[in-house]
Amino acid sequence: MTSSSIFKMPNTVARHLFLQKHGLSETPRGSGKGEDLATLITKLGFTQVDSINTVARAHHMILAARRPAYKEKNLKLLLERDRLVFEHWTHDASVIPTQFFPHWRLRFQRDREALTGRWRNWHDNGFEAKIENVLKQISDHGPATSATVGEDEKRSSGGWWEWHPSKTALEFLWRTGELSVCHRAGFQKVYDLTERVIPHEKLNTRFDAEETIDWAARSAMERLGFATSGEISAFWDLITPKEAKDWCQVAHGRGILTEVEIECADGSFRRVYAFPETVETLNTVETPPSRVRVLSPFDPALRDRKRSERLFGFSYRIEIFVPEAKREYGYYVFPVLEGARLIGRIDMKALRNEDRLHVRAYWPEKGVRASKARTAKLASELNRMARFAGCSEVSYEPDWQRTR
C-alpha cells in the first residue's frame, strides 16, 4: 500500500474518536454505581489509583469526570463487596475489571521472574526468607497490612526502597498473584489470599500466553481507537513491545488491522494502525459536549503524555518532584478540557478544614479567550468539584486568572 492510498484522519476527527473511546464524548450521566460503574471501568480498561488527595484521589476524579453522580463509596463497594474489580498493576497501580483477572496470570509469572532478582538487589533485606511466614500468617489469621507483618522488624521512614523484609515479601506476593487486596483501611492496602478474594469462576479460568497476548493487543486497540504497536504494548503494560509489534504485523497481514495516518495538532501526520471497522464508522463518532471538565493528571486520556501532546497540542507534566522554585505552574495542576480541546490548567486545593475549594491560579492555553460563556462554564465545574471534594464554596486568589 502506498502512502497516498492510506486514509488520512483529520485531527478533529481523531480527537473526537479518542475522547469517545475514553468516555469523554458522551454527556455525563448515569448512576456511577454498581453495574453502571463497572461498565464504565470496563470501557476504560482500568482506572489508575493514586494517593495524592489535593482535591480528590485520582481514581475518584477519573470516574467523577464521566459520572457526576459518582460517590467514593461506590468504588469501595465494587471492590470490597461485589468483587467486580480488583487492584493490581498496569503501568501503575490500578483498579481493573475482575473479568480480566485470568489474563493477569501472565503478569504474575513474569513479575515473579523479573522482581525476584531486581528486588533482591534493590532491597537487599532477605525478603525471600519471609515469604512463607507472611503467607502462613495470612492463611492462619486472616488479612494483613504492612504494619501487621514482621512486627519485630525495624521500620524506616524512608521510601519504598527501605521497606522492611516482610513488607517487601507482602508486596512481592501481591505482585505475583498469591495475595490480593481485599480492602483498604484509609488508603492502606489490606491483603488476603487471592483464593479468598477473587471469585472462583475467574480464579479458575486459564489462558495460555498466546491467548493473553492476543487479548491484550486487541483490547488495547479497542480502547485506543488507533495506535502504534508501542502504544498497544504500553496500554496494559502486560505484553512486551516485540509481542505487540509481532501481533500488529500478523493482524495487518490478515486484514484485521489497517494503516491510517492521523493528523497531529501541528499539522503533521503519523502512521498508526486501526481496525478497518473503526475507519468505516467514523461518521458515527460523537462530538463531545462543550461543557468544561477538570481532569485528573492521571486521567486515561492523558496517561500517554506524548500521545496527548501530539493530538491536542497540550504539553503537560506533573511537577511534584520539581523543586518549588523551578516549577512552571504548581505542585499538582489539573488539566481542563472543553469539548474536544484542552484549554488550560488549574492549580487548586480542597481546604476541608475551612470548607472551601481554593483556586490559586488558572492558565489558559495559547489562543484560548476568557469569554463570559467559558468563564461561566469553568465556574460551574469548579462548584461541582467543590461539592465532590466535600466543600461548600469556592474561593479564588486575587490574581488567579493568569495569562500566557
VENQUI-V691146 format. One record per helix or strand of 3 or more residues. SS is the DSSP state (A for helix, B for strand). FROM is the first residue (numbers start at 1). TO is the last residue. If there is no record, write none. Layout:
SS;FROM;TO / SS;FROM;TO
//
This chain:
A;3;5 / B;7;9 / A;11;21 / A;34;44 / B;46;48 / A;58;64 / A;72;80 / B;85;89 / B;93;97 / A;98;123 / A;127;141 / A;160;162 / A;165;175 / B;179;185 / B;188;193 / A;194;196 / A;200;203 / A;209;224 / A;229;236 / A;241;253 / B;257;263 / B;269;275 / A;276;280 / A;282;284 / B;292;294 / A;305;312 / A;324;326 / B;333;338 / B;341;351 / A;352;354 / B;356;364 / A;372;388 / B;393;396
//
